[in-house]
Amino acid sequence: MDGSTKQVAVKKFSSETSSQGRKEFEAEVKIISRLRHRNLVQLLGWCDSAKGLLLVYELVPEGSLDKHIHHNTRFLTWSERHKIIMGLGSALSYLHREWDQCVVHGDIKPSNIMLDSSYNTKLGDFGLARLADHGADPRTTMNIAGTAGYIDPDFVNTRRPSTESDVYSFGIVLLEIVAGKPPVVQKPPFVLLKWVWSLHSQGAILDAADARLRGDEADEQQMERALVVGLWCAHHDPAQRPSIVEAMHVLQSQDAKLPVLPRNMYKLAAMPSIISMGESGVSGSSFSSGVRSSATTGTTQSSDTFTN
């Protein structure tokens, strides 16, 4: 080797890792080691020993999206947010349609969306991902795993993870990126999806956009488009949701017609609520931050420098 150094990110599963943690480790190795896409975090290597389990990833310098949206790490402009949305959609298009098999990610949320130095999207954490042949019906799972606020209510009911479940989570993330608000807050009670639907029913959906982003007419048209597509993706009926390809078409083309959505959506179906999410059996979720707890799997993440 040439003696150069390379910074990497290390995800560590402790030696006391639960059986669920080992399953997540094995899923990440099995799936992401075979994937190659510019908007996916690259897995560089792994280690399975008596001292614990390690996954070694490329270091994505700007960290996770949630820190930029909610923790004042750095204010993201609309052009940067739009770029992140398009990158995430591109990653999901690859996973759902373009690879040899269909990959259901299973945990789409801002803390799993990393940003490189140019604020390009890098989707990571494939611990809950599942493989299926294209066109095959999703298999029922015994465990409901995901993150409250992002998990598809239909998946909670049917226990069948699907591309439609990923599209639902994608829709919630779209709303979060545009609004700059988390999907659920306990005190005072707040559900982002309910709030945006309420504004949509009043013909004022653009009022959901982060006020700091407003002012440019062209940007506001893109924001409105992203909000409407977000609601479309989070439709309570999976059969009414778009595929990720259909959603991306509307996001990319200003000439594409926006979907016509019922204004009384949640008079037709039960509105997601903080309470129902808490009773759903979602494993390892945290309502205040929307982050699946690492205590479930015994994982930690750190940045290290390796010498070649």
C-alpha positions as CSV (number, residue, x, y, z in Angstrom):
1,M,0.0,0.0,0.0
2,D,1.1,3.6,-0.5
3,G,0.9,4.5,3.2
4,S,-1.9,7.0,2.7
5,T,-4.6,7.4,5.3
6,K,-8.3,7.3,4.8
7,Q,-11.0,8.4,7.2
8,V,-13.9,6.0,7.6
9,A,-17.0,5.6,9.6
10,V,-17.3,2.6,11.8
11,K,-20.6,1.1,13.1
12,K,-20.0,-1.2,16.0
13,F,-22.2,-3.8,17.4
14,S,-21.2,-4.8,20.9
15,S,-20.2,-8.3,22.0
16,E,-23.5,-8.4,23.9
17,T,-25.5,-7.7,20.7
18,S,-29.0,-9.1,20.6
19,S,-30.2,-11.6,18.0
20,Q,-32.0,-8.8,16.4
21,G,-28.8,-6.8,16.2
22,R,-27.0,-9.7,14.6
23,K,-29.8,-10.0,12.0
24,E,-29.4,-6.3,11.2
25,F,-25.6,-6.7,10.9
26,E,-26.0,-9.7,8.6
27,A,-28.7,-7.9,6.5
28,E,-26.4,-4.9,6.0
29,V,-23.5,-7.0,4.9
30,K,-25.7,-9.2,2.6
31,I,-27.5,-6.4,0.9
32,I,-25.4,-3.2,0.8
33,S,-22.1,-5.0,-0.1
34,R,-23.8,-5.8,-3.4
35,L,-25.2,-2.4,-4.2
36,R,-23.5,0.4,-6.1
37,H,-25.1,3.8,-6.5
38,R,-23.9,7.3,-6.1
39,N,-26.6,8.0,-3.5
40,L,-25.9,5.1,-1.3
41,V,-23.3,5.0,1.5
42,Q,-20.5,2.7,0.4
43,L,-19.7,-0.3,2.6
44,L,-15.9,-0.7,2.6
45,G,-15.6,-3.8,4.9
46,W,-16.8,-5.7,8.0
47,C,-15.5,-7.8,10.8
48,D,-17.2,-10.6,12.8
49,S,-15.3,-11.6,15.9
50,A,-15.7,-12.5,19.5
51,K,-15.1,-8.9,20.5
52,G,-18.1,-7.6,18.5
53,L,-19.3,-6.9,15.0
54,L,-18.0,-4.0,12.9
55,L,-19.2,-2.4,9.7
56,V,-16.7,0.0,8.0
57,Y,-18.3,2.7,5.7
58,E,-17.0,5.6,3.7
59,L,-17.0,8.7,5.9
60,V,-19.7,11.1,4.8
61,P,-18.4,14.4,6.2
62,E,-21.5,16.5,6.6
63,G,-23.2,13.9,8.8
64,S,-26.9,13.1,8.8
65,L,-29.8,15.2,7.4
66,D,-31.7,15.4,10.7
67,K,-28.9,17.4,12.4
68,H,-29.1,20.0,9.6
69,I,-32.8,20.3,9.8
70,H,-33.4,20.2,13.5
71,H,-30.2,20.9,15.4
72,N,-28.9,24.1,13.7
73,T,-25.8,22.5,12.4
74,R,-26.1,24.5,9.2
75,F,-29.1,26.1,7.5
76,L,-29.9,24.3,4.3
77,T,-31.1,26.5,1.4
78,W,-34.0,25.4,-0.8
79,S,-31.7,24.4,-3.6
80,E,-29.7,22.1,-1.2
81,R,-32.9,20.6,0.2
82,H,-34.3,20.0,-3.3
83,K,-31.0,18.4,-4.3
84,I,-31.3,16.1,-1.2
85,I,-34.9,15.1,-2.1
86,M,-33.9,14.2,-5.7
87,G,-30.9,12.2,-4.5
88,L,-33.1,10.3,-2.1
89,G,-35.6,9.6,-4.8
90,S,-32.8,8.4,-7.1
91,A,-31.5,6.0,-4.4
92,L,-35.0,4.5,-3.9
93,S,-35.6,4.2,-7.7
94,Y,-32.4,2.2,-7.8
95,L,-33.4,0.0,-4.9
96,H,-37.0,-0.6,-6.0
97,R,-36.6,-0.8,-9.8
98,E,-33.1,-0.8,-11.2
99,W,-31.2,-3.4,-9.2
100,D,-31.3,-7.2,-9.9
101,Q,-33.8,-7.7,-7.1
102,C,-36.2,-5.3,-5.3
103,V,-34.7,-3.9,-2.1
104,V,-37.2,-2.6,0.5
105,H,-35.1,-0.3,2.8
106,G,-37.5,-0.4,5.7
107,D,-36.3,2.7,7.7
108,I,-36.2,5.8,5.5
109,K,-35.7,8.8,7.8
110,P,-33.4,11.8,8.0
111,S,-31.0,10.2,10.5
112,N,-30.3,7.5,7.9
113,I,-29.7,10.1,5.1
114,M,-26.1,11.2,5.1
115,L,-24.7,14.3,3.3
116,D,-21.3,14.5,1.6
117,S,-19.2,17.6,1.3
118,S,-21.3,18.8,-1.7
119,Y,-24.6,18.0,0.1
120,N,-25.3,15.0,-2.1
121,T,-27.6,12.4,-0.5
122,K,-26.0,9.1,0.8
123,L,-28.7,6.7,2.1
124,G,-27.4,4.3,4.7
125,D,-28.5,1.8,7.4
126,F,-29.8,-1.3,5.7
127,G,-30.3,-3.2,8.9
128,L,-34.0,-3.5,8.3
129,A,-33.8,-4.0,4.5
130,R,-35.4,-6.9,2.7
131,L,-34.9,-8.5,-0.7
132,A,-37.6,-9.7,-3.0
133,D,-37.8,-10.7,-6.6
134,H,-39.4,-8.0,-8.8
135,G,-43.2,-8.5,-9.0
136,A,-43.3,-10.9,-6.0
137,D,-45.7,-10.3,-3.2
138,P,-44.1,-9.1,0.0
139,R,-43.6,-11.7,2.7
140,T,-45.2,-11.4,6.2
141,T,-42.7,-10.6,9.0
142,M,-43.2,-11.4,12.6
143,N,-41.4,-8.3,13.8
144,I,-42.6,-4.7,13.2
145,A,-39.5,-2.7,13.0
146,G,-39.0,0.9,12.0
147,T,-39.3,4.4,13.4
148,A,-42.5,6.0,14.8
149,G,-43.6,8.9,12.6
150,Y,-42.0,7.4,9.5
151,I,-43.4,3.8,9.5
152,D,-46.3,3.0,7.2
153,P,-49.5,2.3,9.2
154,D,-50.5,-0.3,6.7
155,F,-47.2,-2.2,7.4
156,V,-48.1,-2.1,11.1
157,N,-51.5,-3.7,10.3
158,T,-50.4,-6.2,7.6
159,R,-46.8,-6.9,8.7
160,R,-45.9,-6.9,5.0
161,P,-43.0,-4.6,4.3
162,S,-43.2,-3.3,0.7
163,T,-42.0,-0.7,-1.7
164,E,-45.3,1.2,-0.8
165,S,-44.0,1.3,2.8
166,D,-40.8,2.9,1.6
167,V,-42.8,5.4,-0.5
168,Y,-44.9,6.3,2.6
169,S,-41.7,7.1,4.6
170,F,-40.3,9.0,1.6
171,G,-43.4,11.2,1.6
172,I,-43.0,11.9,5.3
173,V,-39.4,12.9,4.8
174,L,-40.4,15.2,1.9
175,L,-42.8,17.0,4.3
176,E,-40.1,17.2,6.9
177,I,-37.5,18.6,4.6
178,V,-39.8,21.3,3.2
179,A,-41.4,22.2,6.6
180,G,-38.4,21.9,8.8
181,K,-40.5,20.2,11.4
182,P,-40.3,16.6,12.8
183,P,-43.1,14.1,12.0
184,V,-44.3,13.9,15.6
185,V,-43.9,15.9,18.8
186,Q,-45.3,14.8,22.1
187,K,-45.7,18.1,23.9
188,P,-47.5,20.0,22.6
189,P,-49.0,17.2,20.5
190,F,-48.2,17.7,16.8
191,V,-48.4,15.4,13.8
192,L,-46.8,16.9,10.7
193,L,-48.9,14.8,8.2
194,K,-52.1,16.0,9.9
195,W,-51.0,19.6,9.9
196,V,-50.0,19.7,6.2
197,W,-53.2,17.9,5.2
198,S,-55.1,20.6,7.2
199,L,-53.4,23.4,5.3
200,H,-54.0,21.5,2.0
201,S,-57.7,21.3,2.8
202,Q,-57.7,25.1,3.2
203,G,-55.9,25.7,-0.1
204,A,-52.9,27.0,1.8
205,I,-50.4,24.1,1.6
206,L,-47.5,26.5,0.9
207,D,-47.9,27.8,4.4
208,A,-46.3,24.5,5.6
209,A,-43.0,25.5,4.1
210,D,-40.2,26.7,6.3
211,A,-40.6,30.4,6.5
212,R,-36.9,31.0,6.0
213,L,-37.2,29.4,2.5
214,R,-40.0,31.7,1.2
215,G,-39.6,34.6,-1.1
216,D,-38.6,33.2,-4.5
217,E,-41.5,32.3,-6.8
218,A,-39.7,29.5,-8.6
219,D,-38.5,28.0,-5.4
220,E,-42.0,28.2,-3.9
221,Q,-43.5,26.3,-6.9
222,Q,-41.0,23.5,-6.3
223,M,-41.8,23.6,-2.5
224,E,-45.5,23.3,-3.3
225,R,-44.9,20.4,-5.7
226,A,-42.8,18.6,-3.0
227,L,-45.4,19.1,-0.4
228,V,-48.2,17.7,-2.6
229,V,-46.1,14.8,-3.7
230,G,-45.3,14.2,0.0
231,L,-49.0,13.9,0.8
232,W,-49.6,11.7,-2.2
233,C,-46.8,9.3,-1.1
234,A,-48.2,9.2,2.5
235,H,-51.8,8.4,1.3
236,H,-53.5,6.1,3.8
237,D,-54.4,3.7,1.1
238,P,-51.2,2.0,-0.3
239,A,-53.0,1.4,-3.6
240,Q,-53.4,5.2,-4.1
241,R,-49.7,5.9,-3.5
242,P,-47.4,6.5,-6.5
243,S,-44.4,4.3,-7.2
244,I,-41.1,6.1,-6.5
245,V,-40.7,6.5,-10.3
246,E,-44.1,8.2,-10.6
247,A,-43.3,10.4,-7.6
248,M,-39.9,11.4,-9.1
249,H,-41.5,12.2,-12.4
250,V,-43.8,14.8,-10.8
251,L,-40.9,16.2,-8.7
252,Q,-38.6,16.5,-11.7
253,S,-40.9,18.0,-14.3
254,Q,-42.7,21.3,-13.8
255,D,-44.9,20.3,-16.7
256,A,-46.1,17.1,-14.9
257,K,-49.6,17.5,-13.5
258,L,-49.9,17.5,-9.7
259,P,-52.0,14.7,-8.4
260,V,-55.6,15.6,-7.3
261,L,-55.9,14.7,-3.7
262,P,-59.1,14.6,-1.6
263,R,-59.2,17.5,0.7
264,N,-61.2,15.6,3.4
265,M,-58.6,12.7,3.4
266,Y,-58.7,12.1,7.1
267,K,-62.5,12.1,7.3
268,L,-62.2,9.0,5.1
269,A,-59.6,7.3,7.2
270,A,-58.2,7.3,10.7
271,M,-55.6,10.1,11.2
272,P,-52.2,8.9,12.4
273,S,-51.6,10.0,15.9
274,I,-48.9,10.0,18.5
275,I,-50.9,7.6,20.7
276,S,-51.6,5.0,18.0
277,M,-48.0,5.1,16.9
278,G,-46.9,4.4,20.5
279,E,-49.3,1.4,20.7
280,S,-48.2,-0.1,17.4
281,G,-45.4,-2.2,18.7
282,V,-42.7,-0.4,16.6
283,S,-39.5,-1.6,18.0
284,G,-36.9,0.7,19.5
285,S,-38.6,4.0,18.5
286,S,-38.3,7.4,20.1
287,F,-41.1,9.8,19.6
288,S,-39.3,12.9,20.6
289,S,-36.5,12.5,18.1
290,G,-38.0,10.1,15.6
291,V,-34.8,7.9,15.8
292,R,-34.8,4.1,16.2
293,S,-33.0,3.5,19.5
294,S,-29.6,1.9,19.2
295,A,-30.3,0.1,22.5
296,T,-32.3,-2.4,20.5
297,T,-29.2,-3.6,18.6
298,G,-26.4,-2.5,20.8
299,T,-24.8,-0.4,18.0
300,T,-22.5,2.7,18.2
301,Q,-21.0,4.7,15.4
302,S,-17.7,6.6,15.3
303,S,-15.3,8.1,12.9
304,D,-11.8,6.6,12.6
305,T,-8.8,6.9,10.4
306,F,-7.3,3.8,8.7
307,T,-3.8,3.7,7.3
308,N,-3.5,1.8,4.0
